């Protein structure tokens, strides 16, 4: 038998969902992959049965409660997406907080500091004036080497080993014709 990648993925989801059902039947709590597979399997089956997108999403929210999963799983499974086959064709089904909101302060909870957090403390800094001579906005991410950025950005290119002094995972936008003074630090 030859299965397409989509059919193989469907069987993997079903197999893990069946394992999750067996564990639930024995009174066990599910981990994140098991919970995700069970929710996705139910989404796929409800869509296959011809329910509307709204009905499928409503059903997905009813699959599991926080009491049926391990601590921290509602925070880990904050969003589920799966392509489901409806009678009208394939559609992406996206479900936010399918197990409900995570417990405040529980495992997986995001806690923020009460004050701003200083980054790159004690690192050598320099200032560089950057002009975008291009016709499009150029974004430079936090850890991208300045010596390799888009050629539309004009500045002293003798910046080997330097990057922007901005928080990890963020980027700075340089709009067309704009000149921006930025702080840089060693990579």
Secondary structure, DSSP 8 states (H G I E B T S, - for coil): ----HHHHHHHHHHHHHHHHHHHHHTT--B-HHHHHHHHHHHHHHHHHTT--HHHHHHHHHTS--GGGB-TTHHHHTSEEEEEEEETTEEEEEEEESTT----TTSTT-----SS----STT--EEEEEEEE-SSS-EEEETTS-GGGS-TTEES----TTEEE-S-TT-EEEE-TT-EEEEEEEE-
